[in-house]
Structures are given as structure tokens and as C-alpha cells.
């Protein structure tokens, strides 16, 4: 086991308290990408002692026609209007930052009052994008493959209450 349910619960509680303090008197919209971060989002939502809304997007990656570069496209858009609202993007993990950057650029066009990001896991040493609004981070982790707490392997193991490293050898 890499992180126990107790460690996860404690850190998510700390993140919730920090976000509640930072957004006191406001009602942010928490936005996550389905499916990976839904467990984290649910726990963070319960830890947030301020009014807030939840919304979801679905993204898909595909290979671009030129040079085989990976592209991202929006499959399911937000249901809420976020203009003039504080938006917090909730991610399960930030690696290269390409996905978060895509989502930030897409949502900035809708003129939110503010845009910040909260990631359960961060791998800053893999970052390809520097100017991300990553304001809240749960844990900085090594370059391992995780399952549990929303993370999956072939759509299995998401429901494990703790975070485990998969030995892919």
C-alpha cells in the first residue's frame, strides 16, 4: 500500500479546510474529469464546509494527423455556466500538465471569475507545461502506476479505499 485510507482522508480534509478558507463567502464550482477523480472529488466535496457546486467533463485523447502527436478533445461539456464564477479544477494526478492545460485554456474562454486547480497527486518532475494554476496539491508522488481511490487498471480497482502501487513487471 502506498497511501492508506486514513492518510488520504486526513490530507483531503486539510485540502477542504484550505479551500474553504480561501473561498470563504464565495460559492466555487468544482469541476472534474470523469472517471479518475470522482472519488477524490466526492471526498473533497464532503470536506468543504462552504457552499459549492459540482460539474463534470469527459475528455478523450487521440493521435493527431500530423506527426502522431497526441491531442485532447472534449466529449462531455459542463452543464453549468461558469462565467463570473470561481472554478476549481479537481484532478486525480497532474503529470505533464497537458490535460490540465487543455482544460484551463478551454474554460478560460468562458470568463470565470477565477480558475485554480487542486490535484490529489502531483508529479512536477514530469511537467511539460509551466504556467498551470495548480494551487492545491495533496501529495507529490514518484513515477509509479497507482490503483485504488479512483485510479484504475483496465477499469478495475477504482473502488479500493487506499492507493496502491501496481507492479507492472
matplotlib code that plots the C-alpha trace (Angstrom):
import matplotlib.pyplot as plt

x = [0.0, 1.3, -1.3, -3.8, -7.4, -6.5, -3.7, -6.0, -8.9, -6.6, -5.0, -8.3, -9.7, -6.7, -7.3, -11.0, -10.2, -7.7, -10.1, -12.9, -10.8, -9.6, -13.1, -15.0, -18.0, -18.0, -19.5, -17.0, -17.7, -15.6, -15.0, -13.5, -12.7, -14.5, -13.8, -10.5, -11.0, -14.6, -13.7, -11.4, -14.0, -16.7, -14.4, -13.3, -16.8, -17.8, -14.7, -15.6, -17.6, -18.7, -21.5, -20.2, -21.4, -20.1, -19.8, -18.0, -16.3, -15.2, -12.1, -10.6, -7.1, -6.4, -3.4, -3.3, -2.9, 0.4, 3.4, 1.2, 1.1, -1.5, -4.4, -7.2, -10.9, -13.9, -16.5, -18.9, -19.0, -20.0, -23.7, -23.2, -22.4, -19.2, -18.9, -18.1, -17.8, -14.8, -13.8, -11.6, -10.4, -10.1, -7.6, -6.6, -3.0, -1.0, 1.9, 2.9, 0.2, -1.0, -4.5, -4.9, -3.5, -6.1, -8.9, -7.7, -7.4, -10.9, -12.6, -10.7, -12.7, -15.9, -14.6, -14.8, -14.1, -11.1, -9.6, -7.5, -6.6, -6.5, -4.7, -4.6, -1.3, 1.4, 4.5, 6.2, 9.3, 7.3, 5.8, 5.9, 3.6, 4.9, 2.1, -0.6, -2.9, -2.1, -2.9, -3.7, -1.7, -2.4, 0.8, 3.9, 4.5, 7.1, 6.6, 4.6, 1.3, -1.4, -4.7, -7.4, -9.1, -10.5, -7.3, -7.8, -6.1, -8.3, -11.3, -10.7, -9.6, -11.1, -13.1, -10.2, -10.2, -6.4, -3.8, -1.6, 1.3, 1.0, 4.0, 3.8, 6.8]
y = [0.0, 3.5, 5.7, 4.4, 5.5, 7.3, 9.2, 10.1, 11.2, 13.4, 15.1, 15.6, 17.1, 19.5, 20.5, 21.0, 23.3, 25.3, 25.7, 26.7, 29.4, 30.7, 30.8, 32.0, 33.9, 32.6, 29.6, 27.9, 25.3, 22.2, 20.6, 17.2, 15.0, 11.7, 9.0, 9.1, 11.9, 11.2, 9.5, 12.4, 14.9, 13.3, 13.3, 16.8, 18.0, 16.5, 18.1, 21.5, 23.5, 26.2, 26.1, 24.9, 23.3, 20.2, 19.7, 17.2, 16.9, 14.0, 14.2, 11.8, 11.6, 10.8, 10.8, 13.9, 13.6, 15.5, 13.7, 11.4, 13.9, 13.2, 15.6, 16.1, 16.6, 17.4, 14.6, 15.9, 19.6, 21.3, 21.6, 24.8, 28.3, 29.3, 33.0, 35.2, 32.1, 30.8, 27.5, 24.9, 22.1, 18.8, 16.4, 12.9, 13.4, 16.1, 14.7, 16.5, 19.1, 18.8, 17.7, 20.3, 23.0, 22.0, 22.2, 25.6, 27.1, 25.8, 27.1, 30.4, 31.3, 31.2, 34.0, 32.6, 35.0, 32.8, 29.5, 27.3, 23.6, 21.0, 17.7, 14.7, 13.6, 15.7, 14.7, 18.1, 16.5, 15.3, 18.7, 19.9, 23.0, 25.5, 28.0, 25.8, 27.2, 24.3, 25.9, 22.8, 19.6, 16.5, 14.5, 14.7, 11.1, 9.1, 7.9, 4.8, 3.4, 3.5, 1.8, 2.5, 5.7, 6.2, 5.1, 2.1, -0.6, -1.7, -0.2, -2.3, -1.5, 2.1, 1.2, 0.3, 2.7, 3.2, 3.9, 1.1, 0.8, -1.7, -3.8, -4.0, -6.3]
z = [0.0, -0.9, 0.9, 3.4, 3.6, 6.8, 5.2, 2.2, 4.4, 6.5, 3.6, 1.7, 4.9, 5.1, 1.4, 2.1, 5.0, 3.0, 0.0, 2.4, 4.0, 0.6, -0.8, 2.3, 1.3, -2.2, -3.9, -6.2, -8.8, -8.5, -12.0, -12.5, -15.4, -15.3, -14.3, -12.4, -9.9, -9.0, -5.6, -4.7, -5.8, -3.6, -0.6, -1.2, -1.6, 1.8, 3.4, 2.0, 4.7, 2.2, -0.4, -3.7, -7.0, -8.8, -12.6, -14.8, -18.2, -20.2, -22.3, -24.8, -26.2, -29.8, -32.2, -34.4, -38.1, -38.2, -36.6, -34.5, -31.6, -29.0, -29.0, -26.5, -27.3, -25.2, -25.2, -22.5, -21.7, -18.5, -17.6, -15.6, -16.8, -15.2, -16.4, -13.3, -11.1, -9.2, -10.7, -9.1, -11.4, -9.4, -10.8, -9.6, -10.9, -12.7, -14.7, -17.9, -17.4, -20.9, -20.0, -17.3, -19.6, -22.3, -19.8, -18.4, -21.9, -22.8, -19.6, -19.6, -22.8, -20.7, -18.5, -15.0, -12.1, -11.1, -12.1, -9.9, -9.8, -7.0, -7.6, -5.3, -6.7, -8.4, -10.4, -11.0, -12.4, -15.4, -16.2, -19.8, -19.1, -16.6, -16.1, -14.6, -11.9, -9.6, -6.2, -4.1, -4.0, -1.9, -2.4, -4.6, -5.7, -7.6, -11.2, -10.3, -11.6, -8.9, -8.4, -5.9, -4.7, -8.2, -10.1, -12.3, -14.3, -17.2, -15.4, -12.3, -8.7, -8.6, -5.5, -3.3, -0.3, -0.4, -3.0, -4.1, -6.5, -9.3, -10.1, -13.9, -14.3]

ax = plt.figure().add_subplot(projection="3d")
ax.plot(x, y, z, "-o")
ax.set_aspect("equal")
plt.show()
